[in-house]
Amino acid sequence: MNQNSHLNQLFVPPSQRDRYQGMLNAPIILVEYGNYQCLQFREMHQLIQAIVQDFNSGLTEKNSICVVFRHFIEHSIYPQAQKAAEAAEAAAAQGQFWQMHEMLLTHQEALGNGYLVEYANDLGLDICQFLQDISKQVHVDRINQDIESGQQSGVVTAPALFINGIRYRDRWNMEQLMAAIIAVSNQVL
């Protein structure tokens, strides 16, 4: 076995602990590592959302894809990504992770503290609780666990994607990503 092969495999399998859309027992599981300040992550996430929509509207079985998101923050490159991740997790504590996730990706250029509070307000979150979670850094351990799981899987920069536990390393375009997912789905469906 090639000694670098572990860098192509997902070290920590998806679980109930993760932030995910779909079913964890879906035949295709996509694990995204990214952060809210990374433009390439937003582009990858949009591609994946389009592919999931295609799969769910096509002839394939609904819920055939599960998308898992994990934080991967490079503090020196993305200084606002940590607070944005904490905002997403504070929203998750109020049942609004995916809504905040999309809001942060839509407004990547505006991730300062005032904007984060504005987004929380727009989502109807309890602002006092939201601010308390962020000021007390309640969710930092969870974010750090995501980062550590990425590092254990060989992730050094965002974005990174794993398809059924195998690292995707081709181009970030619809055709190649769809081809990789279809290849995996033909193996498991």
N, C-alpha and C positions, 0 to 999 in steps of 0.2 A: 504494500500500500504506500502510495506517495505520501511523504511526510507533510506536504502542504495540503493534502486533500481535506483535512479538518477545517481549513480556512474557507472551504466551499460548502460547508454544512452548517446548518443551524444548530447551535449548541443547546439552547434552551427551547424546548418545544412549546408551541402555543398552548395556553391554558385559560381557565376562567379568570385568572389574574389579569390577563391582557385586555386591552381595548380592542374590540373586534366587531365587525359587521358580518352577519351571516351565522352559519353554524360551525362550531369547532370540529364537527365530524364530517364537514363537507369534503368531497373528493379532491378539491383543489384549495390549498391554503396558501395565501400570499402574505408574507410577513414583510412589512415596510419598516425600515429604519430611516428616520428623518427628523427634521426640526422645522419650526415655523418660519424661520428666517431664510431658509435655503431655497432659492428659486428653482433649482433642479429638482428638489423634493416635490415642490408644488406641481411641476410639470409631470413628474412620474406619477404622482397621486391622481392627477387629472386623467392621465392615460389609463390607469388602472380602473378608475371609476367608469370611464367610457367602455372599457372591456367588460367589466362586470355588468353594466347595463345591456351590452350586446348579448352576453351569455344569458342573462335573465329574460330578455325579450325574444330570444331565438328559440330554436327547437330543443335546446338543452334543458335539462331539468332545473327548475328554480332552486336557488340555494346551493348550486353546484360550486360556488366560490365563496370562501371566507377571506376577508381582508383583515389583517391584524396590523395595528400601528404600534410601534415602539419608538420612544424618544431616543435620539442620538445627537447630542449637542457637543459641538467643538467650540468651547468658550472663546478662544482667541479669534476665531473667524466670525462667529455669530454671537455678539455680546448680548443681544436682546432675546435670544432663543430660550434661555433658562427661565426668565420671567414668563414668557409666553407659554412654556411647558407647564409651569406652575399654575398659570391661569386656566389652561385646559384641564388640568387635574382638579383644580378647585371647582370648575364647572361640572366635572364628572361626579364629584361628591354630591352635586345637586341634580344628577341625572341628565346633564346636558353636555357630555363630552363631545359627541360628534357634531353638535351644533356649533360649539366653540371651536372645534378643530377646523371646520369649514370657514368660520368667520376669520380665524387667524390666518389661514392660507389665502383667503380672499384679500386680506388687508396686510400683507407681509411688510409693506413699506411703513406701516404705522403700528408698531408694537410697544410703544412707550407705556408707562404705567397708566397714564390718563386714558389712553385708548383702550387698554385692557378693561378698565372699569366701565368705560362706555359700552364695550361689547357685552360685558356681563349684564349691564343694565338693559341693553337691547334684547337680551335673551330672557329677561325677567328673573334673573338670579337674585338671591338674598345678598345684597351688596355687603352688608356687615359681615356675614359669614365668609363671603368670597375674599374680602380684604383681610380678615383674620387668618384664613388659611394661607394666604400669600405671605403676610407679615411674619407668621410663625413658621413658615417654610414646612408646612404639614406634609407636603407631597414630595419633598426632595428625595427621600429614600427610594420611593417608587421610581422616580425619574432616573436616579443613579443605578438602580437595578436594571432598567432597560438598557442604559449605556453599557453597563458591565456585560450584559448578555450579548450585546452587539460585538463588543471587543472579544469575547470568548469565541465568537463565530467568525472572527477575522475582519470585522468592519472597522475601518479606520477613518472613513469620511462618509458623510451623507450625500446623496441617498444611497441606500442599499436595499436590495430586494431578494427574498428567498421564495422560491416556488416549490412547495411541498418539501421544504427543508434544504433545497439545493440553491446555492447562490446563482442569481441571474447576473451575467456579466456582459451581455450583448448591448446593442444600441438601445437608447430610450426612444423608440418610435413604435407606432401602433402595430405595424406589420410584424416586426421581429418579436415584440413582446407577446402579441397575440399568437404567433407561431409557437413560441416557447410554452405558453399556457395550453394551447391545443395539443401539443406533443405530450405534455404531462397528462392532460385529460384523457387522451387516447390510451394511455397506459393504465389509468385507474378506473375509467368508466366502463 
